[in-house]
């Protein structure tokens, strides 16, 4: 079972990014969120994907019309 970490902790582990950057990545789908009550948490495995990919995890493709 994965540990859950807060948005603030994820930002710190990613080199001191702002929590707003993490929220942006969550809304774009670069990171998957896990809701615990009203809190947004991130699974450690999700964070490790970003770290292992050097921050270049794929963003979901959008349809071009």
mmJSON file of the N, C-alpha and C atoms, coordinates in Angstrom:
{"data_MODEL":{"atom_site":{
"group_PDB":["ATOM","ATOM","ATOM","ATOM","ATOM","ATOM","ATOM","ATOM","ATOM","ATOM","ATOM","ATOM","ATOM","ATOM","ATOM","ATOM","ATOM","ATOM","ATOM","ATOM","ATOM","ATOM","ATOM","ATOM","ATOM","ATOM","ATOM","ATOM","ATOM","ATOM","ATOM","ATOM","ATOM","ATOM","ATOM","ATOM","ATOM","ATOM","ATOM","ATOM","ATOM","ATOM","ATOM","ATOM","ATOM","ATOM","ATOM","ATOM","ATOM","ATOM","ATOM","ATOM","ATOM","ATOM","ATOM","ATOM","ATOM","ATOM","ATOM","ATOM","ATOM","ATOM","ATOM","ATOM","ATOM","ATOM","ATOM","ATOM","ATOM","ATOM","ATOM","ATOM","ATOM","ATOM","ATOM","ATOM","ATOM","ATOM","ATOM","ATOM","ATOM","ATOM","ATOM","ATOM","ATOM","ATOM","ATOM","ATOM","ATOM","ATOM","ATOM","ATOM","ATOM","ATOM","ATOM","ATOM","ATOM","ATOM","ATOM","ATOM","ATOM","ATOM","ATOM","ATOM","ATOM","ATOM","ATOM","ATOM","ATOM","ATOM","ATOM","ATOM","ATOM","ATOM","ATOM","ATOM","ATOM","ATOM","ATOM","ATOM","ATOM","ATOM","ATOM","ATOM","ATOM","ATOM","ATOM","ATOM","ATOM","ATOM","ATOM","ATOM","ATOM","ATOM","ATOM","ATOM","ATOM","ATOM","ATOM","ATOM","ATOM","ATOM","ATOM","ATOM","ATOM","ATOM","ATOM","ATOM","ATOM","ATOM","ATOM","ATOM","ATOM","ATOM","ATOM","ATOM","ATOM","ATOM","ATOM","ATOM","ATOM","ATOM","ATOM","ATOM","ATOM","ATOM","ATOM","ATOM","ATOM","ATOM","ATOM","ATOM","ATOM","ATOM","ATOM","ATOM","ATOM","ATOM","ATOM","ATOM","ATOM","ATOM","ATOM","ATOM","ATOM","ATOM","ATOM","ATOM","ATOM","ATOM","ATOM","ATOM","ATOM","ATOM","ATOM"],
"id":[1,2,3,4,5,6,7,8,9,10,11,12,13,14,15,16,17,18,19,20,21,22,23,24,25,26,27,28,29,30,31,32,33,34,35,36,37,38,39,40,41,42,43,44,45,46,47,48,49,50,51,52,53,54,55,56,57,58,59,60,61,62,63,64,65,66,67,68,69,70,71,72,73,74,75,76,77,78,79,80,81,82,83,84,85,86,87,88,89,90,91,92,93,94,95,96,97,98,99,100,101,102,103,104,105,106,107,108,109,110,111,112,113,114,115,116,117,118,119,120,121,122,123,124,125,126,127,128,129,130,131,132,133,134,135,136,137,138,139,140,141,142,143,144,145,146,147,148,149,150,151,152,153,154,155,156,157,158,159,160,161,162,163,164,165,166,167,168,169,170,171,172,173,174,175,176,177,178,179,180,181,182,183,184,185,186,187,188,189,190,191,192,193,194,195],
"type_symbol":["N","C","C","N","C","C","N","C","C","N","C","C","N","C","C","N","C","C","N","C","C","N","C","C","N","C","C","N","C","C","N","C","C","N","C","C","N","C","C","N","C","C","N","C","C","N","C","C","N","C","C","N","C","C","N","C","C","N","C","C","N","C","C","N","C","C","N","C","C","N","C","C","N","C","C","N","C","C","N","C","C","N","C","C","N","C","C","N","C","C","N","C","C","N","C","C","N","C","C","N","C","C","N","C","C","N","C","C","N","C","C","N","C","C","N","C","C","N","C","C","N","C","C","N","C","C","N","C","C","N","C","C","N","C","C","N","C","C","N","C","C","N","C","C","N","C","C","N","C","C","N","C","C","N","C","C","N","C","C","N","C","C","N","C","C","N","C","C","N","C","C","N","C","C","N","C","C","N","C","C","N","C","C","N","C","C","N","C","C","N","C","C","N","C","C"],
"label_atom_id":["N","CA","C","N","CA","C","N","CA","C","N","CA","C","N","CA","C","N","CA","C","N","CA","C","N","CA","C","N","CA","C","N","CA","C","N","CA","C","N","CA","C","N","CA","C","N","CA","C","N","CA","C","N","CA","C","N","CA","C","N","CA","C","N","CA","C","N","CA","C","N","CA","C","N","CA","C","N","CA","C","N","CA","C","N","CA","C","N","CA","C","N","CA","C","N","CA","C","N","CA","C","N","CA","C","N","CA","C","N","CA","C","N","CA","C","N","CA","C","N","CA","C","N","CA","C","N","CA","C","N","CA","C","N","CA","C","N","CA","C","N","CA","C","N","CA","C","N","CA","C","N","CA","C","N","CA","C","N","CA","C","N","CA","C","N","CA","C","N","CA","C","N","CA","C","N","CA","C","N","CA","C","N","CA","C","N","CA","C","N","CA","C","N","CA","C","N","CA","C","N","CA","C","N","CA","C","N","CA","C","N","CA","C","N","CA","C","N","CA","C","N","CA","C","N","CA","C"],
"label_alt_id":[null,null,null,null,null,null,null,null,null,null,null,null,null,null,null,null,null,null,null,null,null,null,null,null,null,null,null,null,null,null,null,null,null,null,null,null,null,null,null,null,null,null,null,null,null,null,null,null,null,null,null,null,null,null,null,null,null,null,null,null,null,null,null,null,null,null,null,null,null,null,null,null,null,null,null,null,null,null,null,null,null,null,null,null,null,null,null,null,null,null,null,null,null,null,null,null,null,null,null,null,null,null,null,null,null,null,null,null,null,null,null,null,null,null,null,null,null,null,null,null,null,null,null,null,null,null,null,null,null,null,null,null,null,null,null,null,null,null,null,null,null,null,null,null,null,null,null,null,null,null,null,null,null,null,null,null,null,null,null,null,null,null,null,null,null,null,null,null,null,null,null,null,null,null,null,null,null,null,null,null,null,null,null,null,null,null,null,null,null,null,null,null,null,null,null],
"label_comp_id":["UNK","UNK","UNK","UNK","UNK","UNK","UNK","UNK","UNK","UNK","UNK","UNK","UNK","UNK","UNK","UNK","UNK","UNK","UNK","UNK","UNK","UNK","UNK","UNK","UNK","UNK","UNK","UNK","UNK","UNK","UNK","UNK","UNK","UNK","UNK","UNK","UNK","UNK","UNK","UNK","UNK","UNK","UNK","UNK","UNK","UNK","UNK","UNK","UNK","UNK","UNK","UNK","UNK","UNK","UNK","UNK","UNK","UNK","UNK","UNK","UNK","UNK","UNK","UNK","UNK","UNK","UNK","UNK","UNK","UNK","UNK","UNK","UNK","UNK","UNK","UNK","UNK","UNK","UNK","UNK","UNK","UNK","UNK","UNK","UNK","UNK","UNK","UNK","UNK","UNK","UNK","UNK","UNK","UNK","UNK","UNK","UNK","UNK","UNK","UNK","UNK","UNK","UNK","UNK","UNK","UNK","UNK","UNK","UNK","UNK","UNK","UNK","UNK","UNK","UNK","UNK","UNK","UNK","UNK","UNK","UNK","UNK","UNK","UNK","UNK","UNK","UNK","UNK","UNK","UNK","UNK","UNK","UNK","UNK","UNK","UNK","UNK","UNK","UNK","UNK","UNK","UNK","UNK","UNK","UNK","UNK","UNK","UNK","UNK","UNK","UNK","UNK","UNK","UNK","UNK","UNK","UNK","UNK","UNK","UNK","UNK","UNK","UNK","UNK","UNK","UNK","UNK","UNK","UNK","UNK","UNK","UNK","UNK","UNK","UNK","UNK","UNK","UNK","UNK","UNK","UNK","UNK","UNK","UNK","UNK","UNK","UNK","UNK","UNK","UNK","UNK","UNK","UNK","UNK","UNK"],
"label_asym_id":["A","A","A","A","A","A","A","A","A","A","A","A","A","A","A","A","A","A","A","A","A","A","A","A","A","A","A","A","A","A","A","A","A","A","A","A","A","A","A","A","A","A","A","A","A","A","A","A","A","A","A","A","A","A","A","A","A","A","A","A","A","A","A","A","A","A","A","A","A","A","A","A","A","A","A","A","A","A","A","A","A","A","A","A","A","A","A","A","A","A","A","A","A","A","A","A","A","A","A","A","A","A","A","A","A","A","A","A","A","A","A","A","A","A","A","A","A","A","A","A","A","A","A","A","A","A","A","A","A","A","A","A","A","A","A","A","A","A","A","A","A","A","A","A","A","A","A","A","A","A","A","A","A","A","A","A","A","A","A","A","A","A","A","A","A","A","A","A","A","A","A","A","A","A","A","A","A","A","A","A","A","A","A","A","A","A","A","A","A","A","A","A","A","A","A"],
"label_entity_id":["1","1","1","1","1","1","1","1","1","1","1","1","1","1","1","1","1","1","1","1","1","1","1","1","1","1","1","1","1","1","1","1","1","1","1","1","1","1","1","1","1","1","1","1","1","1","1","1","1","1","1","1","1","1","1","1","1","1","1","1","1","1","1","1","1","1","1","1","1","1","1","1","1","1","1","1","1","1","1","1","1","1","1","1","1","1","1","1","1","1","1","1","1","1","1","1","1","1","1","1","1","1","1","1","1","1","1","1","1","1","1","1","1","1","1","1","1","1","1","1","1","1","1","1","1","1","1","1","1","1","1","1","1","1","1","1","1","1","1","1","1","1","1","1","1","1","1","1","1","1","1","1","1","1","1","1","1","1","1","1","1","1","1","1","1","1","1","1","1","1","1","1","1","1","1","1","1","1","1","1","1","1","1","1","1","1","1","1","1","1","1","1","1","1","1"],
"label_seq_id":[1,1,1,2,2,2,3,3,3,4,4,4,5,5,5,6,6,6,7,7,7,8,8,8,9,9,9,10,10,10,11,11,11,12,12,12,13,13,13,14,14,14,15,15,15,16,16,16,17,17,17,18,18,18,19,19,19,20,20,20,21,21,21,22,22,22,23,23,23,24,24,24,25,25,25,26,26,26,27,27,27,28,28,28,29,29,29,30,30,30,31,31,31,32,32,32,33,33,33,34,34,34,35,35,35,36,36,36,37,37,37,38,38,38,39,39,39,40,40,40,41,41,41,42,42,42,43,43,43,44,44,44,45,45,45,46,46,46,47,47,47,48,48,48,49,49,49,50,50,50,51,51,51,52,52,52,53,53,53,54,54,54,55,55,55,56,56,56,57,57,57,58,58,58,59,59,59,60,60,60,61,61,61,62,62,62,63,63,63,64,64,64,65,65,65],
"pdbx_PDB_ins_code":[null,null,null,null,null,null,null,null,null,null,null,null,null,null,null,null,null,null,null,null,null,null,null,null,null,null,null,null,null,null,null,null,null,null,null,null,null,null,null,null,null,null,null,null,null,null,null,null,null,null,null,null,null,null,null,null,null,null,null,null,null,null,null,null,null,null,null,null,null,null,null,null,null,null,null,null,null,null,null,null,null,null,null,null,null,null,null,null,null,null,null,null,null,null,null,null,null,null,null,null,null,null,null,null,null,null,null,null,null,null,null,null,null,null,null,null,null,null,null,null,null,null,null,null,null,null,null,null,null,null,null,null,null,null,null,null,null,null,null,null,null,null,null,null,null,null,null,null,null,null,null,null,null,null,null,null,null,null,null,null,null,null,null,null,null,null,null,null,null,null,null,null,null,null,null,null,null,null,null,null,null,null,null,null,null,null,null,null,null,null,null,null,null,null,null],
"Cartn_x":[0.844,0.0,0.887,0.545,1.296,1.066,2.114,1.953,1.31,0.502,-0.094,0.655,0.931,1.615,0.794,0.976,0.229,0.802,0.035,0.49,1.747,1.763,2.911,4.16,4.006,5.14,5.615,4.684,5.068,5.874,5.445,6.168,7.575,7.701,9.015,9.919,9.369,10.167,10.586,9.846,10.188,11.091,11.823,12.835,12.347,11.289,10.808,9.892,9.18,8.175,7.083,6.299,5.172,4.026,3.203,2.045,1.088,1.134,0.259,0.699,2.0,2.493,1.957,1.995,1.478,-0.012,-0.764,-2.199,-2.426,-1.594,-1.694,-1.455,-0.436,-0.156,-1.295,-1.931,-3.086,-4.229,-4.481,-5.603,-5.322,-4.044,-3.675,-3.517,-3.533,-3.41,-1.984,-0.998,0.384,0.569,-0.211,-0.24,-1.678,-1.854,-3.192,-3.423,-4.583,-4.904,-5.676,-5.57,-6.37,-7.02,-8.338,-9.049,-9.212,-8.906,-9.124,-9.973,-11.264,-12.171,-12.127,-11.81,-11.713,-10.269,-9.32,-7.905,-7.491,-6.638,-6.037,-4.689,-4.518,-3.271,-2.723,-1.44,-0.785,-0.105,-0.334,0.318,1.818,2.602,4.051,4.5,3.833,4.193,3.984,2.952,2.718,3.854,4.264,5.358,6.652,6.873,8.083,8.128,6.966,6.927,7.486,7.059,7.536,9.037,9.491,10.916,11.736,11.3,12.05,12.06,11.002,10.919,11.596,12.169,12.824,11.835,10.605,9.59,8.92,9.181,8.655,7.571,6.8,5.705,4.743,4.204,3.347,2.079,1.73,0.472,-0.553,-1.767,-2.773,-2.968,-3.079,-3.242,-4.63,-4.66,-5.947,-6.287,-7.566,-8.014,-7.844,-7.334,-7.224,-8.385,-9.141,-10.319,-10.14],
"Cartn_y":[-1.182,0.0,1.243,2.197,3.446,4.386,5.095,6.192,7.359,8.127,9.331,10.53,11.484,12.688,13.909,14.968,16.198,16.909,17.839,18.651,19.425,19.966,20.727,19.858,18.632,17.713,17.308,17.081,16.741,17.878,19.109,20.27,20.329,20.064,20.079,18.994,17.789,16.672,16.887,17.696,17.973,19.188,19.475,20.523,21.897,21.958,23.25,23.965,23.197,23.815,24.432,25.31,25.864,24.856,24.952,24.054,24.341,25.558,25.913,25.202,24.965,24.18,22.761,22.185,20.828,20.784,21.773,21.822,21.93,22.686,22.781,21.444,20.72,19.402,18.444,18.558,17.711,18.004,19.279,19.621,19.246,19.213,18.827,17.323,16.593,15.14,14.623,15.465,14.988,14.177,14.49,13.732,13.335,12.182,11.732,12.031,12.576,12.91,11.775,11.722,10.829,11.704,11.696,12.524,11.746,12.407,11.868,12.91,12.642,13.668,14.84,16.019,17.193,17.484,16.678,16.911,16.217,16.883,16.284,15.724,14.439,13.759,13.14,12.824,12.228,10.942,9.881,8.611,8.744,8.156,8.238,7.663,6.636,6.05,7.041,7.879,8.917,9.929,10.321,11.278,10.675,9.405,8.733,8.652,8.528,8.529,9.841,10.951,12.267,12.381,11.94,12.025,11.168,9.934,9.02,9.468,10.162,10.654,12.011,12.528,13.829,14.967,14.781,15.825,15.834,14.805,14.791,13.74,13.469,12.518,13.039,12.138,12.602,13.269,14.333,15.026,14.387,14.114,13.522,14.354,13.679,14.38,14.982,16.182,16.857,16.765,16.682,16.636,17.994,18.002,19.235,19.244,20.277,20.345,21.403],
"Cartn_z":[0.0,0.0,0.0,-0.842,-0.977,0.189,0.547,1.491,0.764,1.468,0.909,1.459,0.575,1.014,0.609,1.345,1.074,-0.152,-0.672,-1.798,-1.401,-0.199,0.277,0.359,0.861,0.957,-0.436,-1.359,-2.733,-3.353,-3.134,-3.664,-3.085,-1.798,-1.151,-1.727,-1.91,-2.431,-3.876,-4.601,-6.001,-6.127,-5.089,-5.174,-4.775,-4.015,-3.547,-4.516,-5.341,-6.213,-5.351,-5.937,-5.182,-5.164,-4.135,-4.07,-5.222,-5.748,-6.88,-8.152,-8.301,-9.437,-9.345,-8.147,-7.95,-8.257,-7.791,-8.091,-9.603,-10.287,-11.748,-12.411,-11.934,-12.49,-12.224,-11.066,-10.758,-11.719,-11.984,-12.866,-14.316,-14.715,-16.077,-16.241,-15.142,-15.221,-15.155,-14.894,-14.77,-13.502,-12.483,-11.228,-10.959,-10.359,-9.987,-8.513,-8.198,-6.816,-6.16,-4.859,-4.031,-2.98,-2.931,-1.963,-0.662,0.434,1.776,2.488,2.539,3.032,2.071,2.576,1.712,1.302,1.787,1.479,0.194,-0.546,-1.732,-1.335,-1.576,-1.256,-2.539,-2.518,-3.679,-3.221,-3.978,-3.654,-3.928,-3.076,-3.225,-4.57,-5.055,-6.351,-7.492,-7.395,-8.403,-8.409,-7.226,-7.105,-7.64,-7.348,-7.83,-9.349,-10.002,-11.476,-12.01,-11.427,-11.857,-11.616,-10.449,-10.116,-11.064,-11.318,-12.182,-13.633,-14.063,-15.438,-15.6,-14.536,-14.615,-14.826,-14.361,-14.506,-15.855,-16.666,-18.024,-18.221,-17.169,-17.311,-18.362,-19.174,-20.268,-19.766,-20.453,-20.201,-21.129,-20.649,-21.527,-22.787,-23.919,-25.201,-25.298,-25.856,-26.085,-27.558,-27.83,-29.223,-29.865,-31.052,-31.819,-32.804,-32.743,-33.636,-34.673],
"occupancy":[1.0,1.0,1.0,1.0,1.0,1.0,1.0,1.0,1.0,1.0,1.0,1.0,1.0,1.0,1.0,1.0,1.0,1.0,1.0,1.0,1.0,1.0,1.0,1.0,1.0,1.0,1.0,1.0,1.0,1.0,1.0,1.0,1.0,1.0,1.0,1.0,1.0,1.0,1.0,1.0,1.0,1.0,1.0,1.0,1.0,1.0,1.0,1.0,1.0,1.0,1.0,1.0,1.0,1.0,1.0,1.0,1.0,1.0,1.0,1.0,1.0,1.0,1.0,1.0,1.0,1.0,1.0,1.0,1.0,1.0,1.0,1.0,1.0,1.0,1.0,1.0,1.0,1.0,1.0,1.0,1.0,1.0,1.0,1.0,1.0,1.0,1.0,1.0,1.0,1.0,1.0,1.0,1.0,1.0,1.0,1.0,1.0,1.0,1.0,1.0,1.0,1.0,1.0,1.0,1.0,1.0,1.0,1.0,1.0,1.0,1.0,1.0,1.0,1.0,1.0,1.0,1.0,1.0,1.0,1.0,1.0,1.0,1.0,1.0,1.0,1.0,1.0,1.0,1.0,1.0,1.0,1.0,1.0,1.0,1.0,1.0,1.0,1.0,1.0,1.0,1.0,1.0,1.0,1.0,1.0,1.0,1.0,1.0,1.0,1.0,1.0,1.0,1.0,1.0,1.0,1.0,1.0,1.0,1.0,1.0,1.0,1.0,1.0,1.0,1.0,1.0,1.0,1.0,1.0,1.0,1.0,1.0,1.0,1.0,1.0,1.0,1.0,1.0,1.0,1.0,1.0,1.0,1.0,1.0,1.0,1.0,1.0,1.0,1.0,1.0,1.0,1.0,1.0,1.0,1.0],
"B_iso_or_equiv":[0.0,0.0,0.0,0.0,0.0,0.0,0.0,0.0,0.0,0.0,0.0,0.0,0.0,0.0,0.0,0.0,0.0,0.0,0.0,0.0,0.0,0.0,0.0,0.0,0.0,0.0,0.0,0.0,0.0,0.0,0.0,0.0,0.0,0.0,0.0,0.0,0.0,0.0,0.0,0.0,0.0,0.0,0.0,0.0,0.0,0.0,0.0,0.0,0.0,0.0,0.0,0.0,0.0,0.0,0.0,0.0,0.0,0.0,0.0,0.0,0.0,0.0,0.0,0.0,0.0,0.0,0.0,0.0,0.0,0.0,0.0,0.0,0.0,0.0,0.0,0.0,0.0,0.0,0.0,0.0,0.0,0.0,0.0,0.0,0.0,0.0,0.0,0.0,0.0,0.0,0.0,0.0,0.0,0.0,0.0,0.0,0.0,0.0,0.0,0.0,0.0,0.0,0.0,0.0,0.0,0.0,0.0,0.0,0.0,0.0,0.0,0.0,0.0,0.0,0.0,0.0,0.0,0.0,0.0,0.0,0.0,0.0,0.0,0.0,0.0,0.0,0.0,0.0,0.0,0.0,0.0,0.0,0.0,0.0,0.0,0.0,0.0,0.0,0.0,0.0,0.0,0.0,0.0,0.0,0.0,0.0,0.0,0.0,0.0,0.0,0.0,0.0,0.0,0.0,0.0,0.0,0.0,0.0,0.0,0.0,0.0,0.0,0.0,0.0,0.0,0.0,0.0,0.0,0.0,0.0,0.0,0.0,0.0,0.0,0.0,0.0,0.0,0.0,0.0,0.0,0.0,0.0,0.0,0.0,0.0,0.0,0.0,0.0,0.0,0.0,0.0,0.0,0.0,0.0,0.0],
"pdbx_formal_charge":[null,null,null,null,null,null,null,null,null,null,null,null,null,null,null,null,null,null,null,null,null,null,null,null,null,null,null,null,null,null,null,null,null,null,null,null,null,null,null,null,null,null,null,null,null,null,null,null,null,null,null,null,null,null,null,null,null,null,null,null,null,null,null,null,null,null,null,null,null,null,null,null,null,null,null,null,null,null,null,null,null,null,null,null,null,null,null,null,null,null,null,null,null,null,null,null,null,null,null,null,null,null,null,null,null,null,null,null,null,null,null,null,null,null,null,null,null,null,null,null,null,null,null,null,null,null,null,null,null,null,null,null,null,null,null,null,null,null,null,null,null,null,null,null,null,null,null,null,null,null,null,null,null,null,null,null,null,null,null,null,null,null,null,null,null,null,null,null,null,null,null,null,null,null,null,null,null,null,null,null,null,null,null,null,null,null,null,null,null,null,null,null,null,null,null],
"auth_seq_id":[1,1,1,2,2,2,3,3,3,4,4,4,5,5,5,6,6,6,7,7,7,8,8,8,9,9,9,10,10,10,11,11,11,12,12,12,13,13,13,14,14,14,15,15,15,16,16,16,17,17,17,18,18,18,19,19,19,20,20,20,21,21,21,22,22,22,23,23,23,24,24,24,25,25,25,26,26,26,27,27,27,28,28,28,29,29,29,30,30,30,31,31,31,32,32,32,33,33,33,34,34,34,35,35,35,36,36,36,37,37,37,38,38,38,39,39,39,40,40,40,41,41,41,42,42,42,43,43,43,44,44,44,45,45,45,46,46,46,47,47,47,48,48,48,49,49,49,50,50,50,51,51,51,52,52,52,53,53,53,54,54,54,55,55,55,56,56,56,57,57,57,58,58,58,59,59,59,60,60,60,61,61,61,62,62,62,63,63,63,64,64,64,65,65,65],
"auth_comp_id":["UNK","UNK","UNK","UNK","UNK","UNK","UNK","UNK","UNK","UNK","UNK","UNK","UNK","UNK","UNK","UNK","UNK","UNK","UNK","UNK","UNK","UNK","UNK","UNK","UNK","UNK","UNK","UNK","UNK","UNK","UNK","UNK","UNK","UNK","UNK","UNK","UNK","UNK","UNK","UNK","UNK","UNK","UNK","UNK","UNK","UNK","UNK","UNK","UNK","UNK","UNK","UNK","UNK","UNK","UNK","UNK","UNK","UNK","UNK","UNK","UNK","UNK","UNK","UNK","UNK","UNK","UNK","UNK","UNK","UNK","UNK","UNK","UNK","UNK","UNK","UNK","UNK","UNK","UNK","UNK","UNK","UNK","UNK","UNK","UNK","UNK","UNK","UNK","UNK","UNK","UNK","UNK","UNK","UNK","UNK","UNK","UNK","UNK","UNK","UNK","UNK","UNK","UNK","UNK","UNK","UNK","UNK","UNK","UNK","UNK","UNK","UNK","UNK","UNK","UNK","UNK","UNK","UNK","UNK","UNK","UNK","UNK","UNK","UNK","UNK","UNK","UNK","UNK","UNK","UNK","UNK","UNK","UNK","UNK","UNK","UNK","UNK","UNK","UNK","UNK","UNK","UNK","UNK","UNK","UNK","UNK","UNK","UNK","UNK","UNK","UNK","UNK","UNK","UNK","UNK","UNK","UNK","UNK","UNK","UNK","UNK","UNK","UNK","UNK","UNK","UNK","UNK","UNK","UNK","UNK","UNK","UNK","UNK","UNK","UNK","UNK","UNK","UNK","UNK","UNK","UNK","UNK","UNK","UNK","UNK","UNK","UNK","UNK","UNK","UNK","UNK","UNK","UNK","UNK","UNK"],
"auth_asym_id":["A","A","A","A","A","A","A","A","A","A","A","A","A","A","A","A","A","A","A","A","A","A","A","A","A","A","A","A","A","A","A","A","A","A","A","A","A","A","A","A","A","A","A","A","A","A","A","A","A","A","A","A","A","A","A","A","A","A","A","A","A","A","A","A","A","A","A","A","A","A","A","A","A","A","A","A","A","A","A","A","A","A","A","A","A","A","A","A","A","A","A","A","A","A","A","A","A","A","A","A","A","A","A","A","A","A","A","A","A","A","A","A","A","A","A","A","A","A","A","A","A","A","A","A","A","A","A","A","A","A","A","A","A","A","A","A","A","A","A","A","A","A","A","A","A","A","A","A","A","A","A","A","A","A","A","A","A","A","A","A","A","A","A","A","A","A","A","A","A","A","A","A","A","A","A","A","A","A","A","A","A","A","A","A","A","A","A","A","A","A","A","A","A","A","A"],
"auth_atom_id":["N","CA","C","N","CA","C","N","CA","C","N","CA","C","N","CA","C","N","CA","C","N","CA","C","N","CA","C","N","CA","C","N","CA","C","N","CA","C","N","CA","C","N","CA","C","N","CA","C","N","CA","C","N","CA","C","N","CA","C","N","CA","C","N","CA","C","N","CA","C","N","CA","C","N","CA","C","N","CA","C","N","CA","C","N","CA","C","N","CA","C","N","CA","C","N","CA","C","N","CA","C","N","CA","C","N","CA","C","N","CA","C","N","CA","C","N","CA","C","N","CA","C","N","CA","C","N","CA","C","N","CA","C","N","CA","C","N","CA","C","N","CA","C","N","CA","C","N","CA","C","N","CA","C","N","CA","C","N","CA","C","N","CA","C","N","CA","C","N","CA","C","N","CA","C","N","CA","C","N","CA","C","N","CA","C","N","CA","C","N","CA","C","N","CA","C","N","CA","C","N","CA","C","N","CA","C","N","CA","C","N","CA","C","N","CA","C","N","CA","C","N","CA","C","N","CA","C"],
"pdbx_PDB_model_num":[1,1,1,1,1,1,1,1,1,1,1,1,1,1,1,1,1,1,1,1,1,1,1,1,1,1,1,1,1,1,1,1,1,1,1,1,1,1,1,1,1,1,1,1,1,1,1,1,1,1,1,1,1,1,1,1,1,1,1,1,1,1,1,1,1,1,1,1,1,1,1,1,1,1,1,1,1,1,1,1,1,1,1,1,1,1,1,1,1,1,1,1,1,1,1,1,1,1,1,1,1,1,1,1,1,1,1,1,1,1,1,1,1,1,1,1,1,1,1,1,1,1,1,1,1,1,1,1,1,1,1,1,1,1,1,1,1,1,1,1,1,1,1,1,1,1,1,1,1,1,1,1,1,1,1,1,1,1,1,1,1,1,1,1,1,1,1,1,1,1,1,1,1,1,1,1,1,1,1,1,1,1,1,1,1,1,1,1,1,1,1,1,1,1,1]
}}}
